[in-house]
Amino acid sequence: MLDLRPVGFIIGLLVVALGAAMLLPASVDLLLGNGNGPAILQAAMLTMFTGGAVALACANAPTKQLGIRQAFVLTAAIWFALPAFGSLPLILGEPDLTFTDAMFEAVSGITTTGSTVIVGLDNLPAGTNLWRGMLNWLGGLGIAFIAMIFLPVMRVGGMQFFRTEGFDTLGKVLPRATDIARALLGVYTGLTALCIATYLLIGMEPLDAVVNGVATIATGGFSPSDASFGKYPGAGEYAGTVFMILGAMPYIRFVQLVSGAPQAFFGDSQIRAMLRWMVYGVGIVTLWRVLTSDQGLEPAFREASFNLVSVFTGTGFFSGSFANWGGFGMVVAFCVGMIGGCSSSSSGALSVFRVQVVLTAIRVQIERIGMPDRMASVRYEGRRVEDDVMNALILYVTGYILAIGTLSVALTLTGVDPTSALFGVWTSIGNIGYGYGPLVARTGTFIDFPELAKWVLILAMLMGRLALLALVVLVLPRFWRQ
């Protein structure tokens, strides 16, 4: 029988840490005299007590080592338990939010999706906006850990490729998990501090700089303003573009860069491909905007750069006239949103690595049609992609596309129009954050979606963060019988 005590012990500790993090926004609101400070403090106490009780109850596990099945359960439990407790400050502190809306906001925050159901962000208490940004930041850090440590071990979506000896992502560079954690935390914190400092220098208000800064590096997209980065046009958009790109790069490459191995960073195939595809997308949309609107070259380039990078990296910030771009611009945005950022970052969607391998596989098959006797194999970074990696990757990509179609149909059955349904699932399962369609147009949020539709989107956000198959495996009876 599967022993869940090691999983419960880790989850309990994580819940305690989440509750401790709530003390910061509670302190801010208490110092500022905002009325919801005591409510957030109450949520913090309840969260820490519950997490501590679970950890103590599971502390008698014979070993804290995790097996493969326990890793699957732990990964899923993280994304279900932490949003549930993360919603408590919103449930207790914001009486206008329903339970469904609070859960939607918390799941969106901690999965770094960035979709919101709150209208009037500028009028929220500082502590609430700070907590929303912290959910993004904590979720982004957790995603990096899971993507680098758990998913390769669980062989999900072709990620086992990064566990092979030739690809230096983990084993040779940082042999111990504690070293990985310490190095990642240092890089993640350093990038966040640099981003916040930059935002302050260009004139952002302190709260905006902090919340936008933590959300940018986490590619989360929660902003303390309804206008998002439209509140800071110009320098804010350019700075945001740079830091969103940095947040979508593999964090291990930054560790290698500061450790004196710049060739690993600058030679990374994912980074080069992501930057190249970004240039293509921005160039095409900039040219289209200049030719079809009255925008000049600089504002067209600035808007295209910021918004397409935001969609590409799955951040979800927006600025300018992005919501009114129309058909061609939104098709480009849809395509780049399907790709996403690099593997082992906080970005979602398919990831650059998977798209690169699939495109290479397609090219190899086309070559075989013309030259049937040629022995060609799919290669990545100079190494052959093994059949088990290729099979897992194709299964993941196929499942991803099927999930978008299935969940879009499910949304239409709740009364959502087809355009809003398709883009709602696209933004949720890709953890992108930006909606499009009649139901989003009125407020720029998902508040007008039916309650059942919001739960479908919550499921889509969790599926996107759990790499689809990691969630599907848990509902198979065979998984629990083994």
C-alpha positions as CSV (number, residue, x, y, z in Angstrom):
1,M,0.0,0.0,0.0
2,L,1.2,3.5,-0.9
3,D,2.6,5.3,2.2
4,L,1.4,8.9,2.0
5,R,3.1,10.0,5.2
6,P,6.2,11.4,3.5
7,V,3.9,13.3,1.1
8,G,1.8,14.7,4.0
9,F,4.9,15.7,5.9
10,I,6.2,17.8,3.0
11,I,2.8,19.3,2.3
12,G,2.4,20.2,5.9
13,L,5.7,22.1,5.9
14,L,4.8,23.9,2.7
15,V,1.5,24.9,4.1
16,V,3.2,26.3,7.2
17,A,5.6,28.2,5.0
18,L,2.6,29.6,3.1
19,G,0.9,30.7,6.3
20,A,4.1,32.4,7.4
21,A,4.3,34.3,4.1
22,M,0.8,35.7,4.8
23,L,2.2,37.6,7.8
24,L,3.8,40.1,5.4
25,P,0.6,41.4,3.7
26,A,-1.1,41.2,7.1
27,S,1.6,43.4,8.6
28,V,1.3,45.8,5.7
29,D,-2.4,46.3,6.1
30,L,-2.2,46.5,9.9
31,L,0.5,49.2,9.6
32,L,-1.5,51.1,7.1
33,G,-4.7,50.8,9.1
34,N,-6.6,48.9,6.4
35,G,-9.6,47.0,7.6
36,N,-8.6,43.6,6.3
37,G,-5.3,43.2,8.2
38,P,-6.9,41.1,11.0
39,A,-8.6,38.9,8.4
40,I,-5.3,38.1,6.7
41,L,-3.7,37.5,10.1
42,Q,-6.5,35.1,10.9
43,A,-5.9,33.3,7.7
44,A,-2.2,33.0,8.4
45,M,-2.8,31.5,11.9
46,L,-5.3,29.0,10.5
47,T,-3.0,28.0,7.7
48,M,0.1,27.6,9.9
49,F,-1.9,25.6,12.5
50,T,-3.4,23.2,9.9
51,G,-0.1,22.7,8.2
52,G,1.8,22.2,11.4
53,A,-0.8,19.6,12.5
54,V,-0.5,17.7,9.2
55,A,3.3,17.7,9.4
56,L,3.3,16.5,13.0
57,A,0.8,13.7,12.2
58,C,3.0,12.5,9.3
59,A,6.4,13.0,11.0
60,N,6.6,9.3,12.1
61,A,7.1,8.1,8.5
62,P,9.8,5.5,8.4
63,T,11.7,7.5,5.7
64,K,11.3,10.9,4.1
65,Q,12.6,9.5,0.7
66,L,10.0,9.7,-2.1
67,G,9.3,7.0,-4.6
68,I,8.0,7.7,-8.1
69,R,4.3,7.2,-7.2
70,Q,4.8,9.4,-4.1
71,A,6.4,12.1,-6.4
72,F,3.2,12.0,-8.5
73,V,1.0,12.4,-5.5
74,L,3.1,15.2,-4.0
75,T,3.2,17.2,-7.2
76,A,-0.6,17.1,-7.5
77,A,-1.1,17.7,-3.8
78,I,1.0,20.9,-4.0
79,W,-1.1,22.5,-6.7
80,F,-4.4,21.5,-4.9
81,A,-3.5,22.3,-1.3
82,L,-1.6,25.5,-1.6
83,P,-4.2,27.4,-3.7
84,A,-6.9,26.2,-1.2
85,F,-5.0,27.8,1.7
86,G,-3.8,30.7,-0.4
87,S,-7.5,31.6,-1.0
88,L,-8.1,32.2,2.7
89,P,-6.9,35.8,2.8
90,L,-9.2,36.6,-0.1
91,I,-12.2,34.7,1.4
92,L,-11.8,36.3,4.9
93,G,-10.5,39.7,3.8
94,E,-12.6,40.4,0.7
95,P,-16.3,39.7,1.6
96,D,-17.4,40.7,-2.0
97,L,-15.6,37.7,-3.4
98,T,-17.5,34.4,-3.6
99,F,-15.7,31.1,-2.7
100,T,-15.5,30.3,-6.4
101,D,-13.9,33.7,-7.2
102,A,-11.4,33.4,-4.4
103,M,-10.4,29.9,-5.5
104,F,-10.1,31.1,-9.1
105,E,-7.9,34.0,-8.0
106,A,-5.7,31.8,-5.8
107,V,-5.3,29.1,-8.4
108,S,-4.6,31.7,-11.1
109,G,-2.0,33.3,-8.8
110,I,-0.1,30.2,-7.6
111,T,-0.1,28.6,-11.1
112,T,1.3,31.9,-12.4
113,T,-1.6,32.1,-14.9
114,G,-2.5,35.7,-14.1
115,S,-6.2,35.7,-15.0
116,T,-8.4,37.6,-12.6
117,V,-12.0,37.9,-11.6
118,I,-11.5,41.1,-9.6
119,V,-12.6,44.5,-11.0
120,G,-11.2,47.5,-9.3
121,L,-7.7,46.4,-8.4
122,D,-6.6,49.9,-7.8
123,N,-9.0,50.2,-4.9
124,L,-8.0,46.9,-3.2
125,P,-6.1,47.2,0.1
126,A,-2.3,47.1,-0.3
127,G,-2.1,43.8,1.6
128,T,-4.5,42.1,-0.7
129,N,-2.6,43.2,-3.8
130,L,0.7,42.3,-2.2
131,W,-0.7,38.8,-1.4
132,R,-1.8,38.4,-5.0
133,G,1.7,39.2,-6.2
134,M,3.3,36.9,-3.6
135,L,1.1,34.0,-4.8
136,N,2.6,34.6,-8.3
137,W,6.2,34.7,-6.8
138,L,5.8,31.7,-4.6
139,G,4.2,29.7,-7.4
140,G,6.9,30.6,-9.9
141,L,9.6,29.4,-7.5
142,G,7.7,26.2,-6.8
143,I,7.2,25.6,-10.5
144,A,10.9,25.9,-11.1
145,F,11.7,23.3,-8.4
146,I,9.1,20.8,-9.7
147,A,10.1,21.3,-13.3
148,M,13.8,20.6,-12.6
149,I,13.5,18.0,-9.9
150,F,10.3,16.0,-10.1
151,L,9.1,16.0,-13.7
152,P,12.3,14.6,-15.1
153,V,12.2,11.8,-12.5
154,M,8.5,11.1,-13.3
155,R,9.3,11.0,-17.0
156,V,6.4,13.4,-17.8
157,G,6.1,15.0,-21.3
158,G,9.6,14.1,-22.4
159,M,11.3,15.8,-19.5
160,Q,13.3,12.7,-18.8
161,F,15.6,14.0,-21.5
162,F,17.0,16.4,-19.0
163,R,18.0,13.6,-16.6
164,T,20.4,12.0,-19.0
165,E,24.1,12.4,-18.3
166,G,25.0,14.3,-21.4
167,F,22.7,17.2,-20.6
168,D,24.3,19.0,-17.7
169,T,21.1,20.4,-16.2
170,L,21.2,18.8,-12.8
171,G,23.6,15.9,-12.0
172,K,27.0,17.2,-12.9
173,V,26.5,20.9,-12.0
174,L,24.7,20.6,-8.7
175,P,24.6,17.0,-7.5
176,R,22.5,17.6,-4.4
177,A,18.9,18.8,-4.2
178,T,19.8,21.3,-1.4
179,D,22.4,22.8,-3.6
180,I,19.8,23.1,-6.4
181,A,17.3,24.8,-4.1
182,R,19.8,27.2,-2.6
183,A,21.2,28.2,-6.0
184,L,17.7,28.6,-7.6
185,L,16.5,30.7,-4.7
186,G,19.5,33.0,-5.0
187,V,19.0,33.5,-8.7
188,Y,15.3,33.9,-8.4
189,T,15.6,36.4,-5.5
190,G,18.3,38.3,-7.3
191,L,16.3,38.7,-10.5
192,T,13.3,39.8,-8.5
193,A,15.2,42.5,-6.6
194,L,16.8,43.8,-9.8
195,C,13.4,44.0,-11.4
196,I,11.8,45.8,-8.5
197,A,14.7,48.3,-8.4
198,T,14.4,48.9,-12.1
199,Y,10.7,49.6,-11.8
200,L,11.3,52.0,-9.0
201,L,13.9,53.8,-11.0
202,I,11.6,54.4,-13.9
203,G,9.0,55.9,-11.6
204,M,6.6,53.2,-10.5
205,E,4.9,53.7,-7.2
206,P,6.4,51.4,-4.5
207,L,3.5,49.0,-4.2
208,D,3.2,48.8,-8.0
209,A,7.0,48.2,-8.3
210,V,7.0,45.4,-5.8
211,V,3.8,43.6,-7.0
212,N,4.7,44.0,-10.7
213,G,8.3,43.0,-10.0
214,V,7.5,39.7,-8.3
215,A,4.8,38.9,-10.9
216,T,7.2,39.7,-13.8
217,I,10.0,37.3,-12.7
218,A,7.4,34.6,-11.9
219,T,5.8,35.2,-15.3
220,G,2.6,35.5,-13.3
221,G,1.0,38.7,-14.5
222,F,-1.0,39.8,-11.4
223,S,-0.9,43.6,-11.5
224,P,-2.2,46.0,-8.8
225,S,-3.9,48.1,-11.4
226,D,-6.8,47.4,-13.8
227,A,-4.7,49.1,-16.5
228,S,-1.8,46.7,-15.9
229,F,1.3,48.2,-17.6
230,G,-0.9,50.7,-19.5
231,K,-0.4,52.7,-16.3
232,Y,3.3,53.0,-17.1
233,P,3.7,53.3,-20.9
234,G,7.1,53.8,-22.4
235,A,9.9,52.9,-20.0
236,G,7.6,50.5,-18.1
237,E,6.8,48.5,-21.2
238,Y,10.4,48.2,-22.3
239,A,11.6,47.3,-18.8
240,G,8.8,44.8,-18.4
241,T,9.7,43.2,-21.8
242,V,13.3,42.6,-20.7
243,F,12.4,41.0,-17.4
244,M,9.6,38.9,-18.7
245,I,12.1,37.4,-21.2
246,L,14.6,36.7,-18.3
247,G,11.8,35.1,-16.3
248,A,11.0,32.7,-19.1
249,M,14.6,31.4,-19.4
250,P,15.8,28.2,-17.7
251,Y,16.9,29.2,-14.2
252,I,19.7,26.7,-14.1
253,R,21.3,28.6,-16.9
254,F,21.5,31.7,-14.7
255,V,23.1,29.6,-12.0
256,Q,25.7,28.3,-14.5
257,L,26.3,31.9,-15.8
258,V,27.1,33.3,-12.3
259,S,29.1,30.2,-11.6
260,G,31.5,31.0,-14.4
261,A,30.1,28.9,-17.2
262,P,28.6,31.5,-19.6
263,Q,28.8,29.1,-22.6
264,A,26.0,27.0,-21.1
265,F,23.8,30.1,-21.0
266,F,24.6,31.6,-24.4
267,G,24.8,28.3,-26.1
268,D,21.4,27.0,-24.9
269,S,19.3,26.0,-27.8
270,Q,16.0,26.8,-26.1
271,I,17.1,30.4,-25.3
272,R,18.3,31.0,-28.8
273,A,15.1,29.6,-30.3
274,M,12.8,31.6,-28.0
275,L,14.5,34.9,-28.7
276,R,14.5,34.1,-32.5
277,W,10.8,33.3,-32.5
278,M,10.0,36.4,-30.4
279,V,11.8,38.6,-33.0
280,Y,9.8,37.0,-35.8
281,G,6.5,37.5,-34.0
282,V,7.2,41.1,-32.9
283,G,8.5,42.0,-36.4
284,I,5.4,40.7,-38.2
285,V,2.9,42.3,-35.8
286,T,4.8,45.6,-35.8
287,L,4.8,45.7,-39.6
288,W,1.1,44.8,-39.7
289,R,0.2,47.5,-37.1
290,V,2.1,50.2,-39.0
291,L,0.4,49.2,-42.3
292,T,-3.1,48.8,-41.0
293,S,-3.4,51.5,-38.3
294,D,-2.4,55.1,-37.6
295,Q,0.3,54.0,-35.1
296,G,3.8,55.2,-35.7
297,L,6.7,52.7,-35.8
298,E,7.9,53.2,-32.2
299,P,4.6,52.8,-30.4
300,A,3.7,49.9,-32.7
301,F,7.0,48.2,-31.9
302,R,6.7,48.9,-28.2
303,E,3.1,47.6,-27.9
304,A,3.9,44.5,-30.1
305,S,7.1,43.8,-28.1
306,F,5.5,44.1,-24.7
307,N,2.2,42.3,-25.4
308,L,3.6,39.4,-27.5
309,V,6.4,38.8,-25.1
310,S,3.8,38.8,-22.3
311,V,1.8,36.2,-24.1
312,F,4.8,34.2,-25.2
313,T,6.2,33.9,-21.7
314,G,2.8,33.3,-20.2
315,T,3.0,36.4,-18.0
316,G,-0.3,38.0,-18.8
317,F,0.4,41.7,-18.5
318,F,-1.0,43.9,-21.2
319,S,-0.7,47.5,-22.4
320,G,-2.0,49.9,-25.0
321,S,-4.5,48.7,-27.6
322,F,-3.7,45.0,-27.4
323,A,-7.4,44.1,-26.7
324,N,-8.4,45.8,-30.0
325,W,-5.8,44.3,-32.3
326,G,-8.3,42.2,-34.2
327,G,-8.0,39.0,-36.1
328,F,-4.4,38.8,-37.4
329,G,-2.7,40.1,-34.2
330,M,-4.7,37.7,-32.0
331,V,-3.9,34.8,-34.3
332,V,-0.2,35.5,-33.9
333,A,-0.7,35.9,-30.1
334,F,-2.6,32.6,-30.0
335,C,0.3,30.8,-31.8
336,V,3.1,32.2,-29.6
337,G,1.0,31.5,-26.5
338,M,0.8,27.8,-27.5
339,I,4.6,27.7,-27.5
340,G,5.4,29.2,-24.2
341,G,8.8,29.9,-22.6
342,C,11.7,27.5,-21.9
343,S,11.5,24.3,-19.9
344,S,12.7,24.6,-16.3
345,S,11.3,28.1,-16.0
346,S,8.0,29.3,-14.6
347,S,6.5,29.7,-18.1
348,G,3.7,27.4,-19.2
349,A,2.2,26.0,-22.4
350,L,4.0,23.4,-24.5
351,S,7.5,24.9,-23.9
352,V,10.2,25.8,-26.4
353,F,12.0,22.4,-25.9
354,R,9.0,20.4,-26.9
355,V,8.1,22.5,-29.9
356,Q,11.8,22.3,-31.1
357,V,11.8,18.5,-30.9
358,V,8.4,18.2,-32.6
359,L,9.5,20.5,-35.5
360,T,12.7,18.5,-35.8
361,A,10.8,15.2,-35.9
362,I,8.5,16.6,-38.6
363,R,11.5,17.7,-40.7
364,V,13.1,14.2,-40.3
365,Q,9.9,12.5,-41.5
366,I,9.7,14.8,-44.5
367,E,13.3,14.0,-45.4
368,R,12.5,10.3,-45.1
369,I,9.7,10.6,-47.6
370,G,12.1,11.9,-50.3
371,M,14.9,9.5,-49.3
372,P,13.3,6.4,-47.8
373,D,16.7,4.6,-47.4
374,R,18.3,7.4,-45.4
375,M,18.8,6.6,-41.7
376,A,18.0,9.8,-39.9
377,S,17.2,10.3,-36.3
378,V,15.8,13.2,-34.2
379,R,18.6,15.0,-32.5
380,Y,18.6,17.9,-30.0
381,E,21.7,19.7,-28.8
382,G,23.7,17.3,-30.8
383,R,22.2,14.2,-29.0
384,R,19.8,11.7,-30.2
385,V,16.3,11.9,-28.8
386,E,15.5,8.4,-27.6
387,D,12.3,6.7,-28.5
388,D,10.9,6.8,-24.9
389,V,11.5,10.5,-24.8
390,M,9.9,11.0,-28.2
391,N,6.9,8.9,-27.3
392,A,6.3,10.8,-24.1
393,L,6.7,14.1,-25.8
394,I,4.3,13.3,-28.7
395,L,1.8,12.0,-26.1
396,Y,2.0,15.2,-24.2
397,V,1.6,17.5,-27.2
398,T,-1.4,15.4,-28.5
399,G,-3.0,15.5,-25.0
400,Y,-2.4,19.2,-24.7
401,I,-4.2,19.9,-28.0
402,L,-7.0,17.5,-27.2
403,A,-7.5,19.0,-23.7
404,I,-7.9,22.5,-25.3
405,G,-10.6,21.2,-27.6
406,T,-12.4,19.1,-25.0
407,L,-12.4,21.8,-22.3
408,S,-13.5,24.5,-24.9
409,V,-16.5,22.4,-25.7
410,A,-17.2,21.9,-22.0
411,L,-17.1,25.7,-21.5
412,T,-19.7,26.2,-24.3
413,L,-22.0,23.8,-22.6
414,T,-22.0,26.2,-19.6
415,G,-23.3,29.0,-21.8
416,V,-19.9,30.6,-22.8
417,D,-19.6,31.8,-26.4
418,P,-17.2,29.9,-28.6
419,T,-14.6,32.6,-28.8
420,S,-14.5,33.3,-25.1
421,A,-14.4,29.6,-24.5
422,L,-11.5,28.8,-26.8
423,F,-9.4,31.7,-25.5
424,G,-10.4,31.0,-21.9
425,V,-9.1,27.5,-22.1
426,W,-6.0,28.5,-24.1
427,T,-5.0,31.1,-21.5
428,S,-5.8,28.8,-18.6
429,I,-4.1,25.6,-19.7
430,G,-1.1,27.5,-21.0
431,N,-1.0,29.6,-17.8
432,I,-1.0,32.7,-20.0
433,G,-3.4,35.0,-18.2
434,Y,-4.9,37.1,-20.9
435,G,-8.5,36.5,-22.0
436,Y,-10.2,37.5,-25.3
437,G,-13.8,37.4,-26.4
438,P,-17.2,39.0,-25.6
439,L,-17.3,37.8,-22.0
440,V,-13.9,39.3,-21.3
441,A,-14.4,42.5,-23.3
442,R,-16.6,44.4,-20.7
443,T,-14.2,44.3,-17.8
444,G,-11.0,42.7,-19.1
445,T,-11.5,40.0,-16.4
446,F,-13.2,36.6,-16.1
447,I,-15.9,37.9,-13.7
448,D,-18.7,37.5,-16.2
449,F,-18.1,33.8,-16.8
450,P,-20.7,31.4,-15.2
451,E,-19.6,29.8,-11.9
452,L,-19.4,26.4,-13.4
453,A,-17.2,27.8,-16.2
454,K,-14.8,29.2,-13.7
455,W,-14.4,25.7,-12.2
456,V,-13.6,24.4,-15.6
457,L,-11.0,27.1,-16.0
458,I,-9.6,26.2,-12.6
459,L,-9.2,22.6,-13.7
460,A,-7.5,23.8,-16.9
461,M,-5.0,25.9,-14.9
462,L,-4.1,23.0,-12.7
463,M,-3.8,20.6,-15.7
464,G,-1.4,23.1,-17.3
465,R,0.7,23.2,-14.2
466,L,0.6,19.5,-13.6
467,A,1.8,18.7,-17.1
468,L,-1.6,17.1,-17.9
469,L,-0.4,13.5,-17.6
470,A,0.7,13.8,-14.0
471,L,-2.9,14.5,-13.2
472,V,-4.4,11.9,-15.4
473,V,-2.1,9.2,-13.9
474,L,-3.7,9.7,-10.5
475,V,-7.2,8.8,-11.6
476,L,-6.0,5.4,-13.0
477,P,-6.9,2.5,-10.7
478,R,-3.7,0.8,-11.7
479,F,-1.6,3.6,-10.2
480,W,-3.0,2.9,-6.7
481,R,-2.9,-0.9,-7.1
482,Q,0.8,-1.2,-8.0
